[in-house]
Structures are given as C-alpha cells and as structure tokens.
Amino acid sequence: MIISEKLENTEDNKNAIRSAYRFAQEVEIIDRGLFLYGPVGVGKTNILAITAQLVAEYKDKNIYFASEEDILAELKNAYNSN
C-alpha cells in the first residue's frame, strides 16, 4: 500500500488509501472530476495524488492534477490574455 511520508499514519488515512485503491480499480469513467473537502492539514492533497497515481496505473490514463490555486491562476491568465 502506498503511504506518503507526508501523510500521517492513522487508521483514517489507511482507510482512505484503501478506498483510493478500490476506486482506482473499479472506476470506469470520471467525467466531472473528484473533489475532497475537509479541514486544512488532514491529507486531502496527498490522498488525491495517490488516487491519481493509482487511476493512471490501473486504467492507463493521463491525469491532470491541479490545486485550486493553480486552476484559478490559469483562469486569470486566460482571462487577462484576451
């Protein structure tokens, strides 16, 4: 099981990673993306990164992974360039 060294080794995180494995193996199409929410510092970004790696591996798909800040900056740049 992949455990990021940045992710605290708790039962909740282990369950989240097991869910990421199950999701990556069973998902067929993701047409709207994934969204996790929760308090700052609980490992949402790490869980999404692990899930993205697993989907790429199991489904042989390219993954676009960006933070909210990245997406907003991209939108702002696109708006300002027009």
C-alpha positions, 0 to 999 in steps of 0.5 A, a space after each residue: 500500500 502506498 503511504 506518503 511520508 507526508 501523510 500521517 499514519 492513522 487508521 483514517 488515512 489507511 482507510 482512505 488509501 484503501 478506498 483510493 485503491 478500490 476506486 482506482 480499480 473499479 472506476 470506469 469513467 470520471 467525467 466531472 472530476 473528484 473533489 475532497 473537502 475537509 479541514 486544512 492539514 488532514 491529507 486531502 492533497 496527498 490522498 488525491 495524488 495517490 488516487 491519481 497515481 493509482 487511476 493512471 496505473 490501473 486504467 492507463 490514463 493521463 491525469 491532470 492534477 491541479 490545486 485550486 490555486 493553480 486552476 484559478 491562476 490559469 483562469 486569470 491568465 486566460 482571462 487577462 490574455 484576451 
